[in-house]
């Protein structure tokens, strides 16, 4: 693989990224900005056309930045996998969802591996970035690629490098977030490290691809379990008539031994609600039960029900019920200041309120359309706020004027502590 390493080092390598979503497109643009010729592959023909037109479909890549590399001829998007025969490196950034049974669905990885296998050639590096269970790279991808007769570590390289994209995070983006690399062989690790060092400030190698796969699952299981803990503390504080936000703020003054996590209406995004289940599934195959993961999942997935209960409590005090009430949901993205709907708990809150007969409306400054029957978008103004029987804050976008919202709303259920600085009208606010 000496020739490949030389190409990477002098930036003459032809880089390919498969999957041009929240993970893949920033990666492809970063390589293009660094001077590489980049080809992105995506099965969505509309998305590839949009990218080739210089219009970014993801928030973390500006259209201006994308347009520069497209017009310079350094980035091209296609749906044609035959381009794989001409590329030197391939980064796989395809979705890894869960089935309804919460078992891993790696069908996209398997499908892409088949395409790579048809075009695999000497001095080619394959790096999987999609989150998956420990063993996927060497148990699923490696045998398929070795079936071509090419020798791993000599003819081609294979590694795992978990994505660490946090949509909307202005402080930590692709280039300044440390990158984990684990190859199937030391030569594979070295080649992948060399590649990513060209665009990322800090690259950290681990002993194997399985170790790298486990790193990603630990990161997000850590968050899921601690969020589950603080969500249960929120339920406890509700029973004890205590303000969970006050408790967390006070505990956070301890300069050691405590790290604050915050409750909310449930987990969202592609990683935290899903990744721990990849680890739990793998452990079940080894006759081990991941009890912390199971418990945290039970608490976190039931938080939308708690939000609905708080809505019902507030309406009951006003001699109303959810049935036939006008309910305005503020924010449907899974986190503040993004347009990312993936696994957003707001969607489950909406469905539950609809099931109880509520008339649902929503506003989100980043999202104008949601695929839920009966849900209507509305502009946000004083008239709409006072017209609604209840305003439910499910995403704490910073552009909202929460003092104005509370002033004009009849009642507010705040699942994010977004109204913490509001002084007037606090009697209208029902916290988580």
LINRA-V706235 format. One record per residue. N is the residue number from 0. PSI is psi in degrees with one decimal (none if undefined). Layout:
n->N psi->PSI
n->N psi->PSI
This chain:
n->0 psi->16.7
n->1 psi->-40.8
n->2 psi->-38.4
n->3 psi->-47.0
n->4 psi->-36.8
n->5 psi->-40.5
n->6 psi->-41.2
n->7 psi->-45.5
n->8 psi->-40.2
n->9 psi->5.3
n->10 psi->31.2
n->11 psi->-3.3
n->12 psi->142.8
n->13 psi->112.7
n->14 psi->139.6
n->15 psi->137.6
n->16 psi->124.1
n->17 psi->119.9
n->18 psi->105.1
n->19 psi->53.5
n->20 psi->-145.1
n->21 psi->-28.7
n->22 psi->-49.9
n->23 psi->-41.1
n->24 psi->-46.4
n->25 psi->-36.4
n->26 psi->-46.1
n->27 psi->-43.3
n->28 psi->-40.4
n->29 psi->-42.6
n->30 psi->-38.8
n->31 psi->-42.1
n->32 psi->-34.0
n->33 psi->-4.7
n->34 psi->-1.2
n->35 psi->152.7
n->36 psi->124.4
n->37 psi->133.2
n->38 psi->125.0
n->39 psi->138.5
n->40 psi->132.1
n->41 psi->143.2
n->42 psi->-11.1
n->43 psi->106.4
n->44 psi->-33.0
n->45 psi->-38.9
n->46 psi->-44.1
n->47 psi->-37.1
n->48 psi->-40.8
n->49 psi->-44.0
n->50 psi->-44.3
n->51 psi->-20.7
n->52 psi->-0.7
n->53 psi->17.1
n->54 psi->116.2
n->55 psi->128.7
n->56 psi->-0.7
n->57 psi->147.9
n->58 psi->-34.8
n->59 psi->-4.1
n->60 psi->119.0
n->61 psi->150.4
n->62 psi->-33.6
n->63 psi->-45.2
n->64 psi->-42.9
n->65 psi->-43.7
n->66 psi->-36.9
n->67 psi->-46.5
n->68 psi->-29.4
n->69 psi->-47.8
n->70 psi->-26.5
n->71 psi->-6.1
n->72 psi->15.0
n->73 psi->-12.8
n->74 psi->127.6
n->75 psi->140.9
n->76 psi->143.8
n->77 psi->163.2
n->78 psi->1.1
n->79 psi->112.4
n->80 psi->-10.0
n->81 psi->-17.9
n->82 psi->-16.1
n->83 psi->-25.0
n->84 psi->-15.9
n->85 psi->-0.5
n->86 psi->157.4
n->87 psi->-33.9
n->88 psi->147.4
n->89 psi->120.0
n->90 psi->123.1
n->91 psi->116.0
n->92 psi->53.3
n->93 psi->160.5
n->94 psi->148.8
n->95 psi->78.7
n->96 psi->179.3
n->97 psi->147.3
n->98 psi->171.7
n->99 psi->-24.7
n->100 psi->1.9
n->101 psi->26.9
n->102 psi->151.6
n->103 psi->141.9
n->104 psi->98.8
n->105 psi->25.8
n->106 psi->-33.5
n->107 psi->-40.2
n->108 psi->-44.7
n->109 psi->-42.4
n->110 psi->-45.4
n->111 psi->-38.6
n->112 psi->-39.9
n->113 psi->-40.9
n->114 psi->-41.6
n->115 psi->-41.1
n->116 psi->-37.9
n->117 psi->-22.5
n->118 psi->8.1
n->119 psi->137.6
n->120 psi->170.4
n->121 psi->150.6
n->122 psi->48.2
n->123 psi->139.9
n->124 psi->130.0
n->125 psi->126.5
n->126 psi->122.0
n->127 psi->126.8
n->128 psi->-15.6
n->129 psi->134.6
n->130 psi->134.9
n->131 psi->180.0
n->132 psi->154.0
n->133 psi->125.1
n->134 psi->-13.6
n->135 psi->-46.2
n->136 psi->-47.1
n->137 psi->-17.2
n->138 psi->-29.3
n->139 psi->-51.6
n->140 psi->-46.0
n->141 psi->-50.9
n->142 psi->-36.6
n->143 psi->-45.4
n->144 psi->-36.6
n->145 psi->-17.9
n->146 psi->-14.2
n->147 psi->-13.2
n->148 psi->-10.7
n->149 psi->148.1
n->150 psi->124.7
n->151 psi->135.6
n->152 psi->-16.4
n->153 psi->-55.2
n->154 psi->-35.9
n->155 psi->160.3
n->156 psi->152.8
n->157 psi->129.0
n->158 psi->165.7
n->159 psi->135.6
n->160 psi->102.3
n->161 psi->134.5
n->162 psi->148.4
n->163 psi->40.3
n->164 psi->130.8
n->165 psi->94.6
n->166 psi->132.3
n->167 psi->-2.0
n->168 psi->110.9
n->169 psi->-18.9
n->170 psi->-45.3
n->171 psi->111.6
n->172 psi->-166.6
n->173 psi->-49.5
n->174 psi->-26.9
n->175 psi->10.7
n->176 psi->120.6
n->177 psi->141.8
n->178 psi->129.7
n->179 psi->136.3
n->180 psi->131.1
n->181 psi->115.1
n->182 psi->163.4
n->183 psi->-31.5
n->184 psi->162.5
n->185 psi->-37.3
n->186 psi->-36.7
n->187 psi->-43.3
n->188 psi->-44.5
n->189 psi->-41.8
n->190 psi->-43.5
n->191 psi->-39.3
n->192 psi->-45.1
n->193 psi->-41.4
n->194 psi->-51.9
n->195 psi->-21.7
n->196 psi->-19.6
n->197 psi->-20.9
n->198 psi->-10.5
n->199 psi->135.3
n->200 psi->-42.0
n->201 psi->122.5
n->202 psi->127.0
n->203 psi->124.4
n->204 psi->147.3
n->205 psi->174.4
n->206 psi->-23.0
n->207 psi->168.4
n->208 psi->-32.9
n->209 psi->-38.9
n->210 psi->-41.5
n->211 psi->-39.5
n->212 psi->-39.6
n->213 psi->-33.0
n->214 psi->-47.9
n->215 psi->-42.8
n->216 psi->-35.9
n->217 psi->-45.3
n->218 psi->-48.1
n->219 psi->-25.5
n->220 psi->-38.2
n->221 psi->-46.6
n->222 psi->-43.7
n->223 psi->-42.6
n->224 psi->-42.1
n->225 psi->-33.7
n->226 psi->-38.7
n->227 psi->-41.0
n->228 psi->-49.8
n->229 psi->-28.5
n->230 psi->-38.8
n->231 psi->-36.3
n->232 psi->-37.5
n->233 psi->-40.9
n->234 psi->-40.1
n->235 psi->-45.9
n->236 psi->-33.8
n->237 psi->-42.0
n->238 psi->-32.2
n->239 psi->1.9
n->240 psi->43.3
n->241 psi->155.3
n->242 psi->108.1
n->243 psi->-31.5
n->244 psi->-37.9
n->245 psi->-41.4
n->246 psi->-45.2
n->247 psi->-43.2
n->248 psi->-42.0
n->249 psi->-42.2
n->250 psi->-30.2
n->251 psi->-11.9
n->252 psi->-14.8
n->253 psi->123.4
n->254 psi->0.9
n->255 psi->152.3
n->256 psi->6.8
n->257 psi->134.3
n->258 psi->122.0
n->259 psi->133.2
n->260 psi->159.6
n->261 psi->141.0
n->262 psi->170.1
n->263 psi->-171.8
n->264 psi->1.4
n->265 psi->178.3
n->266 psi->147.8
n->267 psi->175.7
n->268 psi->170.3
n->269 psi->-28.9
n->270 psi->-63.6
n->271 psi->-40.3
n->272 psi->-20.4
n->273 psi->-43.8
n->274 psi->-42.2
n->275 psi->-27.2
n->276 psi->-25.7
n->277 psi->-40.4
n->278 psi->-44.4
n->279 psi->-41.9
n->280 psi->-46.2
n->281 psi->-41.2
n->282 psi->-31.7
n->283 psi->-32.9
n->284 psi->-16.1
n->285 psi->18.8
n->286 psi->42.5
n->287 psi->135.8
n->288 psi->120.4
n->289 psi->85.6
n->290 psi->-38.9
n->291 psi->-42.6
n->292 psi->-44.1
n->293 psi->-43.2
n->294 psi->-44.9
n->295 psi->-40.2
n->296 psi->-40.9
n->297 psi->-44.0
n->298 psi->-47.6
n->299 psi->-39.5
n->300 psi->-14.3
n->301 psi->-1.4
n->302 psi->-35.3
n->303 psi->-33.5
n->304 psi->-37.0
n->305 psi->-38.6
n->306 psi->-44.1
n->307 psi->-38.3
n->308 psi->-40.6
n->309 psi->-36.7
n->310 psi->-46.3
n->311 psi->-40.5
n->312 psi->-46.5
n->313 psi->-41.5
n->314 psi->-38.8
n->315 psi->-38.6
n->316 psi->-20.4
n->317 psi->18.3
n->318 psi->39.7
n->319 psi->169.0
n->320 psi->166.7
n->321 psi->-38.2
n->322 psi->122.4
n->323 psi->3.1
n->324 psi->148.6
n->325 psi->116.9
n->326 psi->123.5
n->327 psi->116.2
n->328 psi->124.2
n->329 psi->112.4
n->330 psi->116.1
n->331 psi->-8.9
n->332 psi->156.6
n->333 psi->-18.4
n->334 psi->164.4
n->335 psi->142.6
n->336 psi->29.6
n->337 psi->168.4
n->338 psi->24.5
n->339 psi->114.2
n->340 psi->-5.4
n->341 psi->121.9
n->342 psi->26.3
n->343 psi->128.8
n->344 psi->-20.7
n->345 psi->-33.8
n->346 psi->-38.2
n->347 psi->-38.2
n->348 psi->-45.0
n->349 psi->-46.1
n->350 psi->-41.6
n->351 psi->-40.2
n->352 psi->-36.7
n->353 psi->-40.9
n->354 psi->-27.5
n->355 psi->9.7
n->356 psi->9.1
n->357 psi->150.5
n->358 psi->108.1
n->359 psi->132.8
n->360 psi->155.6
n->361 psi->156.8
n->362 psi->136.4
n->363 psi->125.3
n->364 psi->-14.8
n->365 psi->-11.8
n->366 psi->125.9
n->367 psi->-6.9
n->368 psi->133.5
n->369 psi->136.3
n->370 psi->67.4
n->371 psi->120.3
n->372 psi->134.8
n->373 psi->-10.0
n->374 psi->131.1
n->375 psi->137.0
n->376 psi->144.7
n->377 psi->150.1
n->378 psi->156.2
n->379 psi->116.1
n->380 psi->174.7
n->381 psi->-37.7
n->382 psi->-45.6
n->383 psi->-41.1
n->384 psi->-43.5
n->385 psi->-24.9
n->386 psi->-34.6
n->387 psi->141.7
n->388 psi->-29.1
n->389 psi->136.9
n->390 psi->127.0
n->391 psi->115.5
n->392 psi->110.2
n->393 psi->-16.5
n->394 psi->127.2
n->395 psi->64.1
n->396 psi->136.4
n->397 psi->-14.9
n->398 psi->-12.6
n->399 psi->142.3
n->400 psi->94.0
n->401 psi->-29.7
n->402 psi->-41.3
n->403 psi->-40.7
n->404 psi->-48.8
n->405 psi->-38.5
n->406 psi->-41.6
n->407 psi->-15.9
n->408 psi->150.6
n->409 psi->-41.0
n->410 psi->154.9
n->411 psi->128.6
n->412 psi->113.8
n->413 psi->105.3
n->414 psi->0.9
n->415 psi->5.1
n->416 psi->30.9
n->417 psi->-24.3
n->418 psi->18.2
n->419 psi->-29.4
n->420 psi->1.8
n->421 psi->132.0
n->422 psi->-47.0
n->423 psi->131.5
n->424 psi->18.6
n->425 psi->-21.3
n->426 psi->-15.1
n->427 psi->-12.3
n->428 psi->129.9
n->429 psi->111.8
n->430 psi->169.8
n->431 psi->none
